[in-house]
C-alpha cells in the first residue's frame, strides 16, 4: 500500500496544475480559432498489425519479395465524457534522437504534459469526422500533440501513427518510408472505419465518421498524404531513392472517404517526385503550410511548386516568412537543449514555436471545418488584407497574415 501511494503521489506531482501552461495552449496573441473547442478530450493508445506486407528493406536478388507484419502504434484523441473529478491532463512519453544506436543522438526518453484524459469514455450521441496524422522522418505520433488535442476538443476523432522504420526510435532505410507512408495511412483509415461501425465492440463504435476523413502529414507525412490523394510519384525519380519496383505507386482511385489533406512542408517536390500532370490529377482539397526558407522540402522549387501545380484541387498555402522546415512540431522539449541536433529538429530560429503552433491550430481548424463540415470559413483562411503584388501566381490566395490585435 505504501508503494502504491508513493507512485500515485509521484504521478500527481509530475502533472502540471490546470492553470499552468501546457503545449498547445493559446498565447494572448493567438488568432481566434486557435482556442480549444467546447469538448473535453480523451486519449488512448492502440496497437494494430498490418499483416503480410512487402519488406522493401530486406529485398535481395535472391529474395525479391520478402514479407513481414507491420506493427503500428497509434495515439487516439476524441471528444470525451469525463468522470467527476477526472483531470483533463496526461503525460506523454517520447524519445529524442535519429534512430537506434546513434552515438551522436542517442534515443533519450522525455515526458511532457498534455490536456487530455487518459482512457476517458468517448462522448456518445453523435459522430465526429476522422483526422489521421502522419509524422516526419524521423518523428513520432506525439510530435504534433498541440494540434491533435486541439482538433479533438473541436469535435474530431484524431488518430496519429507511429510509422515503423521511420520514428526517432527505429529509423531505418528511406525506401521503407517512401513505400509505406500511403499504405499505412490507408490501413489506418480502413481500421478506424471498421472500429466505428455500430456493434463493433470498439470504443469508437458510432463515434468516428470515417466517411469524412482528412490526412494531416508533416514532411514525409505530407508526401504520403499527397500520394494517398492521387499524386502518383514518377518511377524514375523513385529509383535513386532505393525504390526499384514502383508498382505500388501506379495511379489509383482515391478513397472517396478522403475529403481533405493538410500538407506541412511536404517533401518530394524539389526532388522532382511528381510531374505537373501527376499533380493536376489531385482533386482533394489541400492546405499547404511551409517555411519560405525550407532547405529540406524546398520552397520555390518544392512546396510552392506543389501548390501551383495542383491546379484541379481547391487549395490554400500558408507560408511563414524566414521559417525553415520545422513549422509543424511541438516546441523543443527541455531534454533537447542538451544536444544541438535534437534541438534543431524542433526549433525555428526566426519564430517562436508556440506562436507557429497557434497559427497552425487556427488555419487547420478553418480548413477542416470547411472541407469536412461544409462551413464557409473563407474569412479565416484568406483574411482581408492586401494581396502580395509580387506573387504573380493566379489561382492561389496570397495574403499576409494580419497582425494580432
Buried (B, 14 or more C-beta within 10 A) or exposed (E): EEEEEEEEEEEEEEBBEEEEEBBBBBBEEBBEBBBBBEBBBBBBEBEBEBEEBBBBBEBEEEEEEEEBEBEBBBBBBBBBBBEEEBBBBBEBEBBBBBBBEEEEBBBBEBEBBBBBBBEBBBBEEEBBBBBBBBBBBBBBBBBBBBBBBBBBBBBBBBBBBBBBBBBBBBBBBBBBBBBBBBBBBBBBBBBBBEBBBEEEEBBBBBBBBBBBBBBBBBBBBBBBBBBBBBBBBBBEBBEEBBBEBBEBBEEEEBBEBBBBBBBBBBBBBBBEBBBEEBBBBBEBBBBBBBBBBBEBBBBEEBBBBBBBBBEEBBBBBBBBEEBBBBBBBBBBBEBBEEBEEBBBBBBBEEBEBBBBBBBBBBBBBBBBBBBBBEEEBEEBBBBEEEEEEEBEEEEBBBBEBEEEE
